[in-house]
């Protein structure tokens, strides 16, 4: 006798005749025979890039710049640098992330002995590090003669002092051809901060940093490219003048480009994807935003390496009520993921993620990763300063279609309104509470997601997706009363945890 399955399959859930959001359903539990630490959340963000933590920070100017992108990459996710910056600023921000952590640094910044301490200060302000090799003429074409580190200049009041007068010349070096493990051993034994790698002519060919070894130990899940640099993405528009931006970002080794359109099913995006795939076949492109099968297949046929899903579900987005267009996010994720599965392309659930349970639900419906804005906007790494609002420590958070963001430029590009005298806002501005550091907050989210996977009985993202496709994964619709009962109720007061659900 065949077992009777409770609940609905994913397809049956979506055939209820109305748009489904994450709050409208629950996933029925499975059999537990493993602890949460056995769960692997490794997933594809694009066709060719895999990350260990399926969380991506949104390309919003109150969410992702260098500090956030670095934190997300260290934790195994990725940050997408927003485009409400000049071309030079956005390219420099990507460069800062890419230079933050390396194995062998194959293109180290060097200075000459006639430069001054203030030049080292400028490099530290721009890139976040200050251990600078000194060569005879300040290029890699001449011999290494010294190095300047923090201990050489920290207590020097005269920042105009020449580097020749403060640099360390007693150097521990390694020869070109040394393996990374051998170089690590030399660096550990030397107790130095940097290990220059020299060729037979005494010229610097690469550099190894002690701080990178520490980071490798503290952040084993870090998202890195083949050169051991942290991964970073950046958003661009479909407008012709952004072709220069695209080339500048590619020149800085950006890992992927997000074509940032509120409604991605357009001739402009399709033509841009085709153009870039022909000119730069190796660059990974995320198309979107889309919410239907028709939209998805058009971008997939054009060559998109991933799809970004969502029109209007974000906490600061009013697109659905203003434009009467969009789709309930759970429905959007399910249907677009089904379309993308035929092409072997991952999808990113963008928007509507308010808690740990929403992350689990998005992945269970077919998403490979989630893109979040408000969840991270209140962290230390998000752009902006903290201030107090009625005694609560907060940061500003705004939609890229808010009046303020459109006036700054980037939001208008995304919504094709920069040339319009009358701008119709599709987003709002507000505040979010302080959540501390993303380096603490994101691991908390991930641990919660692992517990969610355990309750469902699946150890990996592919396993969960296979259960969805085979209809083994079962769902149940929640009435309004069920939603109320599933949350905190019947208490006089309670203390809210770090994040709901």
TAFEN-V136524 format. One record per pair of residues at least 12 apart in sequence whose C-alpha atoms are under 6 Angstrom apart, sorted by the first residue. I is the first residue (numbers start at 1). J is the second residue. Records with the same first field share a line. If there is no record, write none. Layout:
I = J + J
This chain:
7 = 474 + 475 + 476
8 = 474 + 475
9 = 471 + 474
19 = 328
20 = 328 + 330 + 331
21 = 328 + 329 + 330
22 = 330
24 = 477 + 478
25 = 476 + 477 + 478
26 = 475 + 476
27 = 475
28 = 474 + 475
29 = 455 + 456
30 = 456 + 457
31 = 457
32 = 457
36 = 450 + 451 + 454
39 = 450 + 459
40 = 460
41 = 53 + 460 + 461
43 = 368
46 = 305 + 306 + 346
47 = 305 + 345
51 = 76 + 77 + 223
52 = 76
53 = 76 + 77
54 = 77 + 369
55 = 77 + 369 + 370 + 371
56 = 77 + 78 + 79 + 371
57 = 79 + 371 + 372
58 = 80 + 371 + 372 + 373
59 = 80 + 81 + 82
60 = 82
61 = 82
62 = 383 + 397
63 = 377 + 382
64 = 81
65 = 81
66 = 93 + 97
67 = 381
68 = 381 + 382
70 = 97
73 = 222 + 223 + 230
74 = 219 + 222
75 = 221 + 222
76 = 221 + 222 + 223
79 = 232
80 = 233 + 234
81 = 234
82 = 235
83 = 235 + 410
84 = 410
87 = 245
91 = 249
95 = 252
96 = 127
98 = 229 + 230
101 = 212 + 229
102 = 228 + 229
103 = 228
104 = 206 + 207 + 208
105 = 206 + 207
106 = 206
110 = 132 + 133 + 134 + 138
111 = 134 + 138
112 = 134 + 135 + 136 + 137 + 138
113 = 163 + 164
114 = 162
115 = 162 + 163
116 = 160 + 161 + 162 + 163
117 = 159 + 160 + 161
118 = 159
131 = 148 + 149
132 = 147 + 148
133 = 147
134 = 146 + 147
142 = 203
143 = 202 + 203
144 = 203
146 = 167 + 168 + 169
147 = 167 + 168
148 = 167
173 = 195 + 196 + 197
174 = 197
175 = 197 + 198 + 199
176 = 197 + 198 + 199
193 = 209 + 210
194 = 208 + 209
195 = 207 + 208
232 = 254 + 255
233 = 254 + 255 + 256 + 257
234 = 257
235 = 257 + 258 + 259 + 260
236 = 259 + 260
237 = 259 + 260
238 = 268 + 269
256 = 284 + 285
257 = 285
258 = 286
259 = 287
260 = 414
261 = 289 + 414
262 = 289 + 415
263 = 289
264 = 288 + 289 + 290
265 = 295
270 = 302
274 = 302
284 = 305
285 = 304 + 305
286 = 304 + 305 + 306 + 307
287 = 304 + 307
288 = 307 + 308
289 = 308 + 309 + 310
290 = 309
291 = 309 + 310 + 332
292 = 336
293 = 336 + 339
306 = 345 + 346 + 347
307 = 347
308 = 347 + 348
309 = 348 + 349 + 350
310 = 350
311 = 326
313 = 351 + 352
314 = 351 + 352
316 = 399 + 427 + 428
317 = 427
318 = 426 + 427
319 = 426
334 = 365 + 366
337 = 366
346 = 368
347 = 367 + 368
348 = 367 + 369 + 370
349 = 367 + 370 + 371
350 = 370 + 371
355 = 500
356 = 445
357 = 501
360 = 449
366 = 465
378 = 395 + 432 + 433 + 434 + 435
379 = 434 + 435 + 436 + 437 + 438
380 = 436 + 437
393 = 434
394 = 432 + 433 + 434
395 = 431 + 432
396 = 430 + 431
397 = 429 + 430 + 431
398 = 428 + 429 + 430
399 = 427 + 428
401 = 425 + 426 + 427
402 = 425 + 427 + 428
403 = 425
